């Protein structure tokens, strides 16, 4: 579908939602970024996955990649509060090595891979450069990230800790990491916003999710 046609459909769909809703969709789309993305590997607790999705959505990070090597992706509605509806979620669960497939995919999309774990070549969170498109990869507290991630990582970052406990909960790690880099990104001069084409695609997708019987409505339009 051409961008002109998408714009025409958006204009038509405005008749079926409130002005406030349409304005909100536009405002949020303008604050979305694909400069960063979140990758989570082999998480098994639905409340952690759901909390991560909620964090990403609140911070304006559009893309989350979920590697399902041993555990299936599940959502806790009470935790996510519908955040997954507004994100672009990619699941990897069809290969023998889903981690490899995911990391190769994000690299082809132009991301460098930063593994979030202590390593001999690591740096602190405040020291990580935000200039490049970056995929931040998180694993479980129990097992951490796999050797595949460590081998393919372009860098490593650790979150400072000052207590006896050896690690943060994974959803907390995502929140701390992404809040840090997203706030720095928004204060920078980096062009972190979506392209016009990406923004229009997102606005159309969100409007479809906001209107009942939207396919029937669009059918009458075209």
Secondary structure as the mmCIF struct_conf table of DSSP 4:
data_model
#
loop_
_struct_conf.conf_type_id
_struct_conf.id
_struct_conf.beg_label_comp_id
_struct_conf.beg_label_asym_id
_struct_conf.beg_label_seq_id
_struct_conf.end_label_comp_id
_struct_conf.end_label_asym_id
_struct_conf.end_label_seq_id
HELX_RH_AL_P HELX_RH_AL_P1 UNK A 3 UNK A 13
HELX_RH_3T_P HELX_RH_3T_P1 UNK A 14 UNK A 16
BEND BEND1 UNK A 17 UNK A 17
HELX_RH_AL_P HELX_RH_AL_P2 UNK A 19 UNK A 30
TURN_TY1_P TURN_TY1_P1 UNK A 31 UNK A 31
STRN STRN1 UNK A 33 UNK A 33
BEND BEND2 UNK A 35 UNK A 35
STRN STRN2 UNK A 36 UNK A 41
BEND BEND3 UNK A 42 UNK A 42
HELX_RH_AL_P HELX_RH_AL_P3 UNK A 46 UNK A 59
TURN_TY1_P TURN_TY1_P2 UNK A 60 UNK A 60
STRN STRN3 UNK A 61 UNK A 61
STRN STRN4 UNK A 63 UNK A 67
BEND BEND4 UNK A 69 UNK A 71
HELX_RH_AL_P HELX_RH_AL_P4 UNK A 77 UNK A 80
TURN_TY1_P TURN_TY1_P3 UNK A 81 UNK A 82
HELX_RH_3T_P HELX_RH_3T_P2 UNK A 83 UNK A 86
BEND BEND5 UNK A 87 UNK A 87
STRN STRN5 UNK A 88 UNK A 92
BEND BEND6 UNK A 94 UNK A 96
HELX_RH_AL_P HELX_RH_AL_P5 UNK A 98 UNK A 108
TURN_TY1_P TURN_TY1_P4 UNK A 109 UNK A 110
STRN STRN6 UNK A 112 UNK A 116
BEND BEND7 UNK A 117 UNK A 117
TURN_TY1_P TURN_TY1_P5 UNK A 120 UNK A 121
STRN STRN7 UNK A 122 UNK A 124
HELX_RH_3T_P HELX_RH_3T_P3 UNK A 125 UNK A 127
BEND BEND8 UNK A 128 UNK A 128
BEND BEND9 UNK A 131 UNK A 132
STRN STRN8 UNK A 134 UNK A 138
STRN STRN9 UNK A 140 UNK A 140
TURN_TY1_P TURN_TY1_P6 UNK A 141 UNK A 143
STRN STRN10 UNK A 144 UNK A 144
BEND BEND10 UNK A 145 UNK A 145
HELX_RH_AL_P HELX_RH_AL_P6 UNK A 147 UNK A 152
BEND BEND11 UNK A 154 UNK A 154
STRN STRN11 UNK A 155 UNK A 158
BEND BEND12 UNK A 163 UNK A 164
BEND BEND13 UNK A 166 UNK A 166
HELX_RH_AL_P HELX_RH_AL_P7 UNK A 170 UNK A 186
TURN_TY1_P TURN_TY1_P7 UNK A 187 UNK A 187
BEND BEND14 UNK A 188 UNK A 190
STRN STRN12 UNK A 193 UNK A 193
HELX_LH_PP_P HELX_LH_PP_P1 UNK A 194 UNK A 195
HELX_RH_AL_P HELX_RH_AL_P8 UNK A 196 UNK A 210
BEND BEND15 UNK A 211 UNK A 211
TURN_TY1_P TURN_TY1_P8 UNK A 212 UNK A 213
HELX_RH_AL_P HELX_RH_AL_P9 UNK A 214 UNK A 221
#
